[in-house]
Amino acid sequence: MERTVKAFDNDLDALKSAAAAMGGLVEAQVADSVRAVVRRDTDLAARTREIDERIDDMEIEIQDLAQRILALRSPVASDLRAILGALHIARDLERMGDHAKNIAKRVSALSAVAELQGLNGIVRMARLARALIKDVLDSYVDGDTEAALRAWRRDEEIDEMHTSLFRELLTYMMEDPRSISYCTHLLFVAKNIERIGDHATNIAEIVHFIEEGSRFAESRPTSDDASVTVVDATDREQGT
């Protein structure tokens, strides 16, 4: 019996480690996609897009491992929540990877632009999103619901920054029609970063569910509504 329990614990640890490793790769992908935009580095953008295939494969590996555990162990209560939580976290991470890939796709269109307005805001948003990803993943590995809650609350900062950047880029477009093309691409980049923050917030909620079996008592931070047009187009972009 002790050997069976130990084997089960090892399986759950392997599942958590796989999800954490996937998260580390996504965090690096997000950083590289924004770095490619800032530098207009098409080679880095291409490598960033290629990483998305590995992230997709990792999600499948996590699904396979979770299915095997469910079939062999018949888990209940907190163990079942850990397995279901890992599956949901992998899904959110995969969507983050899609958003990072979408950011990288914008680099070729921006590569011919000598100077971009609004890049500082993009960099600040990305820095906040990366910190949020790291913090929610750490809270998952540590089983720390307080850290998850603190990270969850910080998503509002990204939303507020996105709204501010949206207005800034609109101002540039109104002042100089020549900036419309590249500012539109930067709007897509900003919206993808904002969505990455939303998925990180989802992971924080999942951590609380795994550990406590319930949602946060507080209401979810309100997402910004900077532009319905950008939101809709970004959603459609997920299928490309």
C-alpha positions as CSV (number, residue, x, y, z in Angstrom):
1,M,0.0,0.0,0.0
2,E,2.8,2.4,0.9
3,R,4.5,1.7,-2.5
4,T,1.2,2.5,-4.2
5,V,0.8,5.8,-2.4
6,K,4.4,6.7,-3.1
7,A,3.9,5.9,-6.8
8,F,0.8,8.1,-6.9
9,D,2.6,11.0,-5.3
10,N,5.4,10.6,-7.8
11,D,2.9,10.8,-10.6
12,L,1.3,14.0,-9.2
13,D,4.8,15.5,-8.8
14,A,5.6,14.6,-12.4
15,L,2.4,16.3,-13.6
16,K,3.1,19.4,-11.7
17,S,6.7,19.5,-12.9
18,A,5.6,19.1,-16.5
19,A,3.2,22.0,-16.2
20,A,5.8,24.2,-14.5
21,A,8.3,23.4,-17.3
22,M,5.7,24.3,-19.9
23,G,5.2,27.6,-18.0
24,G,8.9,28.3,-18.1
25,L,9.0,27.9,-21.8
26,V,6.0,30.1,-22.3
27,E,7.5,32.8,-20.1
28,A,10.6,32.8,-22.3
29,Q,8.5,32.8,-25.4
30,V,6.6,35.9,-24.3
31,A,9.9,37.7,-23.5
32,D,11.4,36.8,-26.9
33,S,8.3,37.8,-28.8
34,V,8.3,41.3,-27.3
35,R,12.1,41.5,-27.7
36,A,11.7,40.7,-31.3
37,V,9.2,43.5,-31.7
38,V,11.4,46.0,-30.0
39,R,14.4,45.1,-32.0
40,R,12.4,44.4,-35.2
41,D,14.3,41.1,-35.3
42,T,12.7,38.8,-37.8
43,D,15.0,35.9,-37.1
44,L,14.2,36.0,-33.4
45,A,10.5,36.3,-34.3
46,A,10.7,33.2,-36.5
47,R,12.4,31.2,-33.7
48,T,9.7,32.4,-31.3
49,R,6.9,31.1,-33.6
50,E,8.7,27.8,-33.9
51,I,8.7,27.3,-30.1
52,D,4.9,27.3,-30.2
53,E,5.0,23.8,-31.6
54,R,7.0,22.5,-28.7
55,I,4.5,24.2,-26.3
56,D,1.6,22.5,-28.1
57,D,3.4,19.1,-27.7
58,M,4.0,19.7,-24.0
59,E,0.2,20.3,-23.5
60,I,-0.5,17.0,-25.2
61,E,2.1,15.3,-23.0
62,I,0.4,16.7,-19.9
63,Q,-3.0,15.5,-21.1
64,D,-1.6,12.0,-21.7
65,L,0.0,11.9,-18.3
66,A,-3.2,13.2,-16.6
67,Q,-5.3,10.6,-18.4
68,R,-3.0,7.8,-17.4
69,I,-3.2,8.9,-13.7
70,L,-7.0,9.1,-13.9
71,A,-7.2,5.6,-15.4
72,L,-4.8,4.0,-13.0
73,R,-5.3,5.8,-9.7
74,S,-9.0,6.8,-9.6
75,P,-8.1,10.0,-7.6
76,V,-10.6,11.9,-5.4
77,A,-10.8,15.2,-3.5
78,S,-7.6,17.2,-3.5
79,D,-5.7,14.7,-5.8
80,L,-8.4,15.0,-8.4
81,R,-8.3,18.8,-8.2
82,A,-4.6,18.7,-8.7
83,I,-5.0,16.7,-11.9
84,L,-7.8,18.7,-13.3
85,G,-6.0,21.9,-12.3
86,A,-2.9,20.9,-14.2
87,L,-5.0,20.3,-17.3
88,H,-6.5,23.7,-17.1
89,I,-3.2,25.4,-16.4
90,A,-1.7,23.7,-19.4
91,R,-4.6,25.0,-21.5
92,D,-4.0,28.5,-20.3
93,L,-0.3,28.2,-21.0
94,E,-1.0,27.0,-24.5
95,R,-3.2,30.0,-25.2
96,M,-0.4,32.3,-23.8
97,G,1.9,30.7,-26.3
98,D,-0.6,31.4,-29.1
99,H,-0.6,35.1,-28.1
100,A,3.2,35.2,-28.0
101,K,3.2,33.7,-31.5
102,N,0.7,36.4,-32.6
103,I,3.0,39.1,-31.3
104,A,6.0,37.6,-33.2
105,K,3.9,37.6,-36.4
106,R,3.8,41.4,-36.3
107,V,7.6,41.8,-36.5
108,S,7.9,41.4,-40.2
109,A,5.4,44.2,-40.7
110,L,7.3,46.4,-38.3
111,S,10.8,45.6,-39.4
112,A,11.0,48.4,-42.0
113,V,10.0,51.1,-39.6
114,A,13.0,53.0,-38.4
115,E,11.4,54.4,-35.2
116,L,8.3,53.3,-33.4
117,Q,6.2,55.4,-31.1
118,G,4.7,53.6,-28.1
119,L,7.4,51.0,-27.7
120,N,8.0,52.0,-24.1
121,G,4.5,51.2,-23.2
122,I,4.7,47.8,-24.9
123,V,7.9,47.0,-22.9
124,R,6.3,48.0,-19.6
125,M,3.2,46.0,-20.3
126,A,5.3,42.9,-21.2
127,R,7.4,43.3,-18.1
128,L,4.3,43.3,-15.9
129,A,2.9,40.3,-17.8
130,R,6.1,38.3,-17.4
131,A,6.3,39.0,-13.7
132,L,2.7,37.9,-13.4
133,I,3.4,34.7,-15.2
134,K,6.4,33.9,-13.0
135,D,4.5,34.7,-9.8
136,V,1.4,32.6,-10.6
137,L,3.7,29.7,-11.6
138,D,5.6,30.0,-8.4
139,S,2.4,30.0,-6.5
140,Y,1.3,26.8,-8.3
141,V,4.6,25.0,-7.6
142,D,4.6,26.2,-3.9
143,G,0.8,25.7,-3.4
144,D,0.7,29.3,-2.1
145,T,-2.8,30.7,-2.3
146,E,-1.8,34.0,-0.8
147,A,0.8,34.6,-3.5
148,A,-1.8,33.5,-6.1
149,L,-4.2,36.1,-4.8
150,R,-1.6,38.9,-4.9
151,A,-0.8,38.0,-8.5
152,W,-4.5,37.8,-9.4
153,R,-5.1,41.3,-8.1
154,R,-2.2,42.7,-10.2
155,D,-3.8,41.9,-13.5
156,E,-5.7,45.2,-13.2
157,E,-2.4,47.0,-13.6
158,I,-1.9,45.4,-17.0
159,D,-5.5,46.3,-18.0
160,E,-5.0,49.9,-17.0
161,M,-1.7,50.1,-18.9
162,H,-3.3,48.7,-21.9
163,T,-6.0,51.3,-21.9
164,S,-3.4,54.1,-21.5
165,L,-1.3,52.7,-24.3
166,F,-4.4,52.3,-26.6
167,R,-5.1,56.0,-26.1
168,E,-1.5,57.0,-26.7
169,L,-1.3,55.1,-30.0
170,L,-4.7,56.6,-31.1
171,T,-3.2,60.0,-30.5
172,Y,-0.2,59.2,-32.7
173,M,-2.5,58.0,-35.5
174,M,-4.6,61.1,-35.3
175,E,-1.6,63.4,-35.3
176,D,0.3,61.7,-38.1
177,P,-1.6,59.4,-40.6
178,R,1.7,57.9,-41.6
179,S,1.8,56.2,-38.2
180,I,-1.5,54.4,-38.7
181,S,-0.1,51.2,-40.1
182,Y,2.6,50.5,-37.5
183,C,0.4,51.8,-34.6
184,T,-2.3,49.3,-35.6
185,H,0.2,46.5,-35.4
186,L,1.3,47.7,-31.9
187,L,-2.3,47.8,-30.9
188,F,-2.5,44.1,-31.7
189,V,0.7,43.5,-29.8
190,A,-0.7,45.3,-26.7
191,K,-3.9,43.4,-26.8
192,N,-2.1,40.1,-27.0
193,I,-0.1,41.0,-23.9
194,E,-3.3,42.0,-22.1
195,R,-4.7,38.6,-23.0
196,I,-1.6,36.9,-21.7
197,G,-2.3,38.7,-18.4
198,D,-5.8,37.4,-18.4
199,H,-4.6,33.8,-18.8
200,A,-2.1,34.3,-15.9
201,T,-5.1,35.4,-13.8
202,N,-6.9,32.2,-14.7
203,I,-3.9,30.2,-13.4
204,A,-4.0,32.1,-10.1
205,E,-7.7,31.1,-9.8
206,I,-6.9,27.5,-10.6
207,V,-4.2,27.5,-7.9
208,H,-6.7,28.5,-5.3
209,F,-9.1,25.9,-6.5
210,I,-6.5,23.2,-6.3
211,E,-5.5,24.1,-2.8
212,E,-8.8,25.2,-1.3
213,G,-11.5,23.6,-3.5
214,S,-13.1,27.0,-4.1
215,R,-12.8,30.3,-6.0
216,F,-11.4,33.5,-4.6
217,A,-13.9,35.3,-2.4
218,E,-13.3,38.6,-4.2
219,S,-14.8,39.5,-7.6
220,R,-12.5,39.0,-10.6
221,P,-10.6,42.1,-11.6
222,T,-12.5,43.9,-14.4
223,S,-10.9,43.6,-17.8
224,D,-10.5,46.8,-19.7
225,D,-12.6,47.6,-22.8
226,A,-10.1,49.7,-24.7
227,S,-11.2,48.5,-28.1
228,V,-13.8,46.1,-29.2
229,T,-12.3,46.1,-32.7
230,V,-8.9,45.0,-31.5
231,V,-10.4,42.4,-29.2
232,D,-12.4,40.8,-32.0
233,A,-9.5,40.8,-34.4
234,T,-7.2,39.3,-31.8
235,D,-9.7,36.5,-31.1
236,R,-9.9,35.7,-34.8
237,E,-6.1,35.7,-35.0
238,Q,-6.0,32.7,-32.7
239,G,-7.1,30.5,-35.5
240,T,-4.3,31.6,-37.9
